[in-house]
Amino acid sequence: MKKTILASALLIALGCHSTTQADEVGISAEVSGMTKYVFRGYKLTNHFHVQGSIEADYQGFYAGFWGTTDQEVGSETNLYLGYGFDVSDSIALDIGVLQYRFDGIDEDYLEYHLGIDFGFAGITFYYDEFDNIYIEASTEFALNDQWSIGLHAGWEDSDESLYDLGISLNYAITDTLTASAFATKKESGDRAIFFGLTASF
């Protein structure tokens, strides 16, 4: 399963990727500092770490790289690619694949996803090469120009059938800098409250 947190999108994880079909190649990047490493409700580490990503997109196609300084999870780096497109004025789809890479650990594997974005909320289906399934539903709504709240619910079918819940409170310090507070709960018993600061470029 995907063991990453894309900073301010950790809990809201809006099902689909951007479907803007620009005529030029777009490049974007993020750098985040997080006080814990949490993945789909599992608290993997309990200390501060830095993570970052860079992505290129062109006419709905996108490819990117993500990595973290957190050594306890195996020096993880991820490579991904996909395609997002509109099917109507209110519905967009996103399909893609991601490779999880762990330096020094023989656990590299692939995960595929299909996302459906309804505008007000999204749902994403994940399936990996070990036949694990994860489904998440999420939404985000603005309280004003600076504050927003994200809600997330997920369900996995792997070794166990478990749900997880999450909420995030996000504050836009500037157009490119966001502070977030997160709270998560996993049916297996994991609970976490943590914080993050994300810079987007």
C-alpha positions as CSV (number, residue, x, y, z in Angstrom):
1,M,0.0,0.0,0.0
2,K,1.1,3.6,-0.5
3,K,3.3,4.6,2.4
4,T,3.4,8.3,1.6
5,I,2.0,11.5,2.9
6,L,1.8,14.3,0.4
7,A,1.7,17.0,3.0
8,S,-1.4,19.0,3.0
9,A,-3.2,16.3,1.1
10,L,-2.6,13.5,3.6
11,L,-6.1,13.3,4.9
12,I,-8.2,15.0,2.2
13,A,-6.5,13.0,-0.6
14,L,-8.9,14.3,-3.2
15,G,-9.5,11.2,-5.3
16,C,-8.4,12.6,-8.7
17,H,-5.4,14.3,-10.0
18,S,-5.7,17.7,-11.7
19,T,-7.3,17.4,-15.1
20,T,-6.2,20.7,-16.6
21,Q,-5.0,20.0,-20.1
22,A,-2.4,22.7,-20.7
23,D,-0.5,23.0,-24.0
24,E,2.8,23.4,-22.1
25,V,4.6,21.2,-19.8
26,G,4.0,22.2,-16.2
27,I,6.4,21.6,-13.4
28,S,5.5,21.7,-9.7
29,A,7.2,20.7,-6.4
30,E,6.4,20.5,-2.7
31,V,8.6,20.3,0.4
32,S,7.1,19.5,3.8
33,G,8.2,19.1,7.4
34,M,6.0,16.6,9.3
35,T,6.1,15.8,13.0
36,K,5.0,12.1,12.5
37,Y,4.8,9.7,9.6
38,V,1.3,8.3,9.2
39,F,0.0,6.2,6.4
40,R,-3.7,5.3,5.9
41,G,-4.2,5.5,9.7
42,Y,-1.0,3.6,10.6
43,K,1.5,5.5,12.7
44,L,4.8,4.4,11.2
45,T,7.1,6.8,13.0
46,N,6.8,9.3,15.9
47,H,9.4,11.9,15.0
48,F,10.0,14.9,12.7
49,H,11.0,14.3,9.1
50,V,11.2,16.1,5.8
51,Q,9.6,14.9,2.6
52,G,9.4,16.3,-0.9
53,S,8.1,15.8,-4.4
54,I,8.5,17.0,-8.0
55,E,6.0,16.5,-10.8
56,A,5.7,17.2,-14.5
57,D,2.3,17.3,-16.4
58,Y,1.3,17.7,-20.0
59,Q,-2.3,17.6,-21.4
60,G,-3.6,15.4,-18.5
61,F,-0.6,13.1,-18.3
62,Y,1.7,13.4,-15.3
63,A,4.8,11.8,-13.8
64,G,6.6,12.4,-10.6
65,F,9.0,11.5,-7.8
66,W,8.5,11.5,-4.0
67,G,11.0,10.9,-1.2
68,T,11.4,11.2,2.5
69,T,14.3,11.6,5.0
70,D,12.6,9.2,7.4
71,Q,15.1,6.3,7.7
72,E,12.9,4.1,9.8
73,V,10.6,3.3,6.8
74,G,13.5,2.1,4.6
75,S,14.6,5.4,2.9
76,E,11.5,5.4,0.8
77,T,11.3,6.9,-2.7
78,N,8.3,6.6,-5.0
79,L,7.9,7.0,-8.8
80,Y,4.5,7.5,-10.3
81,L,2.7,8.3,-13.5
82,G,-0.9,8.6,-14.6
83,Y,-3.5,10.4,-16.7
84,G,-6.5,12.6,-15.6
85,F,-9.4,13.7,-17.7
86,D,-12.9,15.2,-17.5
87,V,-15.8,13.0,-18.4
88,S,-18.4,15.7,-17.8
89,D,-18.7,19.1,-16.3
90,S,-18.9,17.7,-12.8
91,I,-17.0,14.4,-13.0
92,A,-13.3,13.7,-13.7
93,L,-11.4,10.4,-13.7
94,D,-7.7,9.7,-12.9
95,I,-5.8,6.4,-13.6
96,G,-2.3,5.8,-12.6
97,V,0.5,3.5,-11.2
98,L,3.0,4.1,-8.5
99,Q,6.2,2.1,-7.6
100,Y,7.2,2.0,-4.0
101,R,11.0,1.8,-3.6
102,F,12.8,1.1,-0.3
103,D,16.6,1.4,-0.4
104,G,18.3,-1.6,1.2
105,I,15.0,-3.5,1.6
106,D,13.7,-6.0,-1.0
107,E,10.1,-4.7,-0.8
108,D,9.7,-2.7,-4.1
109,Y,6.2,-3.1,-5.5
110,L,3.6,-1.5,-7.7
111,E,0.1,-0.1,-6.9
112,Y,-2.6,1.0,-9.3
113,H,-5.4,3.4,-8.8
114,L,-8.6,4.7,-10.3
115,G,-10.0,8.0,-8.9
116,I,-13.3,9.6,-9.4
117,D,-13.7,13.3,-8.6
118,F,-17.2,14.7,-8.2
119,G,-16.0,18.2,-7.5
120,F,-17.4,18.4,-4.0
121,A,-15.7,15.0,-3.0
122,G,-13.7,12.2,-4.4
123,I,-13.3,8.4,-4.1
124,T,-10.2,6.4,-5.1
125,F,-9.7,2.7,-5.5
126,Y,-6.2,1.2,-5.0
127,Y,-5.0,-2.3,-5.9
128,D,-1.4,-3.6,-5.6
129,E,0.5,-6.6,-6.9
130,F,-0.1,-8.5,-3.7
131,D,-3.9,-8.3,-4.2
132,N,-4.4,-5.7,-1.4
133,I,-7.3,-3.3,-1.9
134,Y,-7.7,0.2,-0.4
135,I,-10.7,2.5,-0.9
136,E,-10.8,6.1,0.3
137,A,-13.4,8.8,0.2
138,S,-12.5,12.4,0.9
139,T,-13.7,16.0,0.8
140,E,-12.3,19.4,1.6
141,F,-14.2,22.6,2.2
142,A,-13.1,26.2,2.9
143,L,-14.1,28.1,6.0
144,N,-12.8,31.4,4.5
145,D,-9.9,32.5,2.3
146,Q,-7.2,31.0,4.6
147,W,-8.8,28.2,6.7
148,S,-10.0,24.9,5.3
149,I,-11.0,21.5,6.7
150,G,-10.4,18.1,5.1
151,L,-12.3,14.9,5.9
152,H,-11.2,11.4,5.0
153,A,-12.5,7.8,5.4
154,G,-10.7,4.7,4.2
155,W,-11.2,0.9,4.1
156,E,-8.5,-1.7,3.4
157,D,-8.8,-5.4,2.6
158,S,-5.3,-6.9,3.0
159,D,-4.3,-9.2,6.0
160,E,-7.3,-7.6,7.8
161,S,-10.4,-5.7,6.9
162,L,-9.9,-2.3,8.7
163,Y,-11.3,1.2,8.4
164,D,-9.5,4.5,9.1
165,L,-10.7,8.1,9.7
166,G,-9.0,11.4,9.5
167,I,-9.5,15.1,9.7
168,S,-7.2,18.0,8.9
169,L,-7.3,21.7,9.6
170,N,-5.3,23.8,7.2
171,Y,-4.2,27.4,7.3
172,A,-2.8,29.1,4.2
173,I,-0.1,31.4,5.5
174,T,0.7,32.6,1.9
175,D,-0.3,31.4,-1.5
176,T,2.6,28.9,-1.4
177,L,3.0,28.1,2.4
178,T,0.4,26.0,4.3
179,A,0.3,24.9,8.0
180,S,-1.8,21.9,8.9
181,A,-2.9,19.9,11.9
182,F,-4.0,16.3,11.5
183,A,-5.9,13.8,13.6
184,T,-6.2,10.1,12.5
185,K,-7.7,6.9,13.9
186,K,-7.2,3.3,12.7
187,E,-9.6,0.5,13.6
188,S,-6.6,-1.6,14.7
189,G,-5.9,1.0,17.5
190,D,-3.4,3.4,16.0
191,R,-4.2,7.1,16.8
192,A,-2.2,10.1,16.0
193,I,-2.2,13.9,16.3
194,F,0.5,15.6,14.3
195,F,1.4,18.8,12.4
196,G,3.0,19.8,9.1
197,L,4.3,22.8,7.2
198,T,4.2,22.6,3.4
199,A,5.8,24.9,0.8
200,S,4.6,24.6,-2.8
201,F,6.5,25.8,-5.9
